[in-house]
């Protein structure tokens, strides 16, 4: 691979992976905040309002981080990936512009109203603002997924004589069959992240004997929402996404599953290490015939392996794709199991006293982020060697006039800048969580004593 291309890809991978740490929380958190506000209105329990204010502050900081880290990616289309932008700008420019003009401004405007307009708006008005904030956040996710879905499965376009791609059907772009399942899968995964974040913070409060009444409600909401969303990530959304990959990107499916040889009754591999040179998996543990059934609903159906395709069509980093995919699946299964066990303890009234499970819930905080990142790595590596599947190859989409040295210099700069703002982000998150949900109501004192950040 050309060294400049490799560094361009590394830079974009770094910036987009770091950026997505923030939207994946805010998209799911927006829905949970709506639920908190609705419960406050229904039950007249002020603790739900206080919890909504706490998570509104968490939302605001993550939203700001998402804006700051998202802007460089827009510029990278024109600097590092100019041929791609020139070829596809007539299509992806539509959805990216709509995301910025409609979703971003809707989201930012109603975030301000949510944070500072509660007293003037009243309970019903504040709930309405939370709903509109959630709408803007989820619309933003829709337009971004529409852009990516078109790159995965391009529809509604026409290739012009000069090689540029022009949009022929706006509705085909926005109703892309790939988009339906990708969007549902992505948003369900964001709710998983938010649910485990809420349950983690609630568990922290219970373990430290602070804000205990708020904490019980947070843990309850986080566990219930986490169980529902974790199941939804697996089925039907994950299954629907897998069916599309099997139909439209079968070579990607073979690489994800480590299926080197075409076979009938193909198994699903639980554990194994891919050896691309020898075309085999080392130390495999199989579920016999499961892949054939999942993809074709027949136990003995033939599933094409990598040997059925020329090597130039293979994803370029099969081991990383394989491990990312299995990390996503493994963590997703773990989330379902933990949420189910926590839900059973909650049902029996034992969860809030089960300190080992509270410790597990608290320490689970980073793992949905890992799973979401692994999921996007799977999607993007699986599309290779194409930028736009079947239309524009990655090797033809980067800016040849931008050298590897220039890109590496800016990449190091991004790393330094993101390291600095990460320190600020962690400081703000620690301060907000430390003050707790009762801070706004009581003027700063928490139920368990003075805040660490009070002085």
ZAMARGU-4260 file (C-alpha; in steps of 0.2 Angstrom, whole numbers, plus 5000, padded with zeros to 4 digits):
<rodrens>
0) 5000/5000/5000 | 5006/5018/4996 | 5013/5026/5012 | 5003/5042/5009 | 4987/5032/5007
5) 4991/5022/5023 | 4994/5038/5033 | 4978/5046/5026 | 4968/5031/5031 | 4976/5031/5049
10) 4973/5049/5052 | 4954/5048/5047 | 4952/5032/5057 | 4960/5040/5072 | 4949/5056/5071
15) 4933/5047/5067 | 4935/5034/5081 | 4939/5047/5094 | 4924/5058/5088 | 4912/5044/5089
20) 4915/5042/5107 | 4904/5057/5110 | 4889/5055/5098 | 4886/5037/5103 | 4882/5043/5121
25) 4872/5058/5116 | 4861/5049/5104 | 4856/5036/5117 | 4856/5048/5131 | 4844/5060/5122
30) 4831/5046/5123 | 4834/5042/5141 | 4832/5060/5146 | 4815/5060/5138 | 4810/5045/5148
35) 4816/5054/5164 | 4806/5069/5160 | 4791/5059/5156 | 4792/5049/5172 | 4794/5066/5182
40) 4778/5072/5174 | 4769/5056/5177 | 4774/5052/5194 | 4777/5070/5201 | 4794/5064/5208
45) 4806/5078/5207 | 4821/5066/5208 | 4818/5062/5190 | 4819/5080/5185 | 4835/5081/5195
50) 4842/5066/5186 | 4837/5073/5170 | 4847/5089/5174 | 4862/5079/5178 | 4862/5070/5162
55) 4858/5085/5153 | 4874/5092/5158 | 4883/5076/5153 | 4874/5078/5136 | 4880/5096/5134
60) 4898/5092/5137 | 4898/5077/5126 | 4889/5087/5113 | 4902/5101/5113 | 4916/5088/5112
65) 4907/5080/5097 | 4906/5097/5088 | 4925/5101/5091 | 4930/5083/5085 | 4918/5082/5071
70) 4924/5098/5062 | 4941/5091/5057 | 4933/5076/5048 | 4923/5088/5036 | 4939/5096/5031
75) 4948/5080/5028 | 4936/5076/5014 | 4943/5091/5005 | 4961/5090/5010 | 4965/5071/5012
80) 4952/5064/5001 | 4949/5077/4987 | 4946/5064/4973 | 4933/5055/4983 | 4925/5072/4987
85) 4925/5077/4969 | 4917/5061/4963 | 4904/5058/4977 | 4901/5076/4983 | 4885/5077/4972
90) 4877/5063/4983 | 4885/5064/5000 | 4885/5083/5000 | 4866/5081/5001 | 4865/5071/5017
95) 4880/5080/5026 | 4872/5097/5022 | 4856/5091/5029 | 4864/5085/5045 | 4872/5101/5048
100) 4858/5113/5043 | 4843/5104/5050 | 4849/5092/5064 | 4864/5101/5071 | 4855/5118/5073
105) 4839/5109/5079 | 4850/5099/5092 | 4860/5114/5098 | 4845/5126/5099 | 4834/5114/5110
110) 4849/5109/5120 | 4851/5128/5126 | 4832/5128/5130 | 4833/5112/5139 | 4848/5118/5150
115) 4842/5136/5153 | 4823/5136/5150 | 4816/5124/5163 | 4808/5138/5174 | 4800/5147/5160
120) 4794/5132/5150 | 4786/5123/5164 | 4785/5104/5166 | 4776/5100/5149 | 4786/5113/5139
125) 4802/5106/5146 | 4797/5088/5141 | 4793/5095/5124 | 4810/5103/5122 | 4818/5086/5128
130) 4808/5077/5114 | 4814/5090/5101 | 4831/5088/5107 | 4830/5069/5105 | 4822/5072/5088
135) 4837/5083/5082 | 4850/5071/5089 | 4842/5056/5081 | 4840/5065/5064 | 4858/5069/5065
140) 4862/5050/5066 | 4850/5047/5052 | 4858/5058/5040 | 4876/5052/5044 | 4870/5034/5043
145) 4862/5038/5026 | 4879/5044/5020 | 4888/5029/5026 | 4874/5017/5019 | 4876/5024/5002
150) 4895/5021/5002 | 4891/5003/5008 | 4877/5000/4995 | 4876/5015/4983 | 4858/5017/4975
155) 4849/5031/4966 | 4864/5038/4957 | 4871/5040/4940 | 4889/5040/4935 | 4893/5054/4923
160) 4906/5053/4908 | 4919/5063/4918 | 4918/5050/4932 | 4908/5060/4945 | 4893/5053/4953
165) 4877/5063/4953 | 4861/5059/4963 | 4846/5054/4953 | 4834/5049/4966 | 4834/5059/4983
170) 4821/5047/4991 | 4832/5032/4985 | 4846/5039/4995 | 4836/5043/5011 | 4826/5026/5010
175) 4841/5015/5005 | 4837/4997/5011 | 4855/4996/5019 | 4851/5012/5029 | 4835/5005/5037
180) 4844/4991/5046 | 4861/5001/5049 | 4852/5016/5057 | 4841/5005/5068 | 4857/4995/5073
185) 4867/5010/5076 | 4854/5019/5087 | 4850/5003/5097 | 4869/5002/5100 | 4869/5020/5106
190) 4855/5017/5118 | 4866/5002/5125 | 4880/5014/5128 | 4869/5027/5137 | 4860/5014/5147
195) 4876/5006/5154 | 4883/5024/5157 | 4867/5028/5168 | 4868/5011/5177 | 4886/5013/5180
200) 4885/5030/5188 | 4870/5025/5198 | 4880/5010/5204 | 4894/5021/5209 | 4882/5032/5219
205) 4875/5016/5228 | 4892/5009/5232 | 4898/5026/5239 | 4881/5028/5248 | 4878/5045/5240
210) 4862/5051/5231 | 4855/5033/5235 | 4837/5037/5230 | 4842/5045/5213 | 4854/5030/5211
215) 4841/5017/5213 | 4831/5025/5199 | 4846/5027/5188 | 4851/5009/5190 | 4833/5003/5187
220) 4831/5014/5171 | 4849/5009/5165 | 4846/4990/5167 | 4829/4990/5159 | 4834/5001/5144
225) 4850/4991/5143 | 4842/4974/5142 | 4829/4980/5129 | 4842/4989/5118 | 4855/4975/5120
230) 4843/4962/5113 | 4838/4974/5099 | 4856/4976/5094 | 4857/4957/5091 | 4839/4954/5084
235) 4831/4961/5074 | 4843/4975/5069 | 4860/4965/5070 | 4852/4950/5060 | 4845/4962/5047
240) 4862/4970/5045 | 4870/4953/5043 | 4857/4948/5030 | 4862/4963/5019 | 4880/4960/5021
245) 4877/4942/5015 | 4867/4947/5000 | 4877/4963/4994 | 4895/4960/5002 | 4897/4941/5003
250) 4916/4942/5002 | 4915/4954/5018 | 4904/4941/5027 | 4917/4927/5023 | 4931/4938/5030
255) 4921/4943/5045 | 4917/4924/5049 | 4935/4918/5045 | 4927/4907/5031 | 4941/4903/5020
260) 4933/4889/5010 | 4916/4888/5002 | 4906/4874/5011 | 4889/4868/5014 | 4883/4868/5031
265) 4895/4882/5036 | 4898/4885/5054 | 4899/4900/5065 | 4916/4902/5073 | 4916/4907/5091
270) 4935/4907/5094 | 4949/4905/5082 | 4964/4914/5075 | 4964/4918/5056 | 4980/4912/5046
275) 4977/4921/5029 | 4993/4914/5021 | 4988/4896/5025 | 4969/4900/5022 | 4963/4892/5038
280) 4958/4896/5056 | 4970/4890/5070 | 4962/4883/5086 | 4944/4885/5081 | 4928/4882/5091
285) 4913/4881/5080 | 4894/4881/5081 | 4891/4868/5067 | 4880/4874/5052 | 4875/4889/5061
290) 4881/4902/5048 | 4872/4893/5034 | 4856/4894/5044 | 4858/4912/5049 | 4862/4918/5032
295) 4850/4907/5021 | 4838/4899/5034 | 4844/4882/5029 | 4856/4871/5039 | 4865/4864/5024
300) 4865/4879/5013 | 4881/4883/5004 | 4890/4899/5010 | 4904/4905/4999 | 4921/4907/5007
305) 4936/4919/5002 | 4942/4906/4990 | 4927/4910/4979 | 4933/4928/4976 | 4949/4935/4968
310) 4961/4942/4981 | 4960/4959/4974 | 4942/4959/4981 | 4946/4953/4998 | 4946/4966/5013
315) 4963/4972/5015 | 4966/4968/5033 | 4956/4952/5036 | 4963/4948/5054 | 4958/4965/5061
320) 4941/4964/5053 | 4939/4946/5060 | 4944/4951/5077 | 4934/4968/5077 | 4918/4958/5072
325) 4920/4945/5085 | 4924/4958/5099 | 4908/4966/5094 | 4898/4950/5095 | 4906/4944/5111
330) 4903/4960/5120 | 4885/4961/5113 | 4882/4944/5120 | 4890/4949/5137 | 4878/4965/5138
335) 4863/4954/5136 | 4868/4942/5149 | 4873/4955/5162 | 4857/4965/5159 | 4847/4949/5160
340) 4855/4945/5177 | 4853/4962/5183 | 4835/4963/5178 | 4832/4947/5187 | 4839/4954/5203
345) 4829/4970/5200 | 4813/4960/5198 | 4817/4951/5215 | 4821/4967/5224 | 4839/4962/5227
350) 4849/4972/5214 | 4852/4987/5225 | 4860/4977/5239 | 4870/4965/5227 | 4887/4974/5229
355) 4896/4962/5217 | 4883/4965/5203 | 4884/4984/5206 | 4903/4983/5205 | 4901/4974/5188
360) 4889/4987/5182 | 4900/5001/5187 | 4915/4994/5179 | 4906/4990/5163 | 4906/5009/5158
365) 4920/5008/5144 | 4914/4992/5136 | 4899/4998/5126 | 4911/5011/5119 | 4923/4997/5114
370) 4909/4987/5106 | 4903/5002/5096 | 4920/5006/5090 | 4923/4988/5085 | 4906/4988/5076
375) 4911/5003/5065 | 4929/4996/5062 | 4920/4980/5056 | 4909/4990/5044 | 4923/5001/5037
380) 4936/4987/5035 | 4923/4976/5028 | 4920/4988/5014 | 4938/4989/5008 | 4946/4989/4996
385) 4931/5001/4991 | 4927/5019/4997 | 4911/5017/4988 | 4907/4999/4986 | 4909/4994/4968
390) 4911/5012/4962 | 4927/5020/4969 | 4942/5011/4976 | 4951/5017/4991 | 4967/5018/4981
395) 4959/5030/4969 | 4951/5042/4982 | 4965/5050/4992 | 4974/5066/4988 | 4991/5062/4980
400) 4997/5079/4982 | 4996/5078/5001 | 5012/5069/5006 | 5013/5056/5020 | 5025/5068/5030
405) 5012/5082/5030 | 4998/5070/5035 | 5008/5062/5049 | 5013/5079/5055 | 4994/5084/5056
410) 4990/5067/5064 | 5002/5070/5078 | 4995/5087/5080 | 4977/5080/5082 | 4984/5067/5094
415) 4991/5081/5105 | 4976/5092/5104 | 4964/5077/5108 | 4975/5072/5122 | 4973/5090/5130
420) 4954/5091/5127 | 4952/5073/5134 | 4960/5080/5151 | 4947/5094/5151 | 4933/5082/5146
425) 4937/5070/5160 | 4939/5084/5173 | 4921/5091/5168 | 4914/5073/5169 | 4921/5070/5186
430) 4915/5086/5192 | 4897/5084/5186 | 4896/5066/5192 | 4904/5071/5209 | 4892/5085/5212
435) 4877/5073/5208 | 4859/5075/5204 | 4854/5084/5220 | 4867/5098/5217 | 4855/5109/5207
440) 4841/5106/5220 | 4851/5108/5236 | 4863/5121/5231 | 4878/5109/5230 | 4877/5097/5245
445) 4875/5079/5241 | 4866/5066/5251 | 4882/5058/5257 | 4891/5074/5262 | 4900/5088/5254
450) 4906/5087/5236 | 4924/5084/5232 | 4923/5098/5220 | 4914/5110/5231 | 4929/5119/5236
</rodrens>
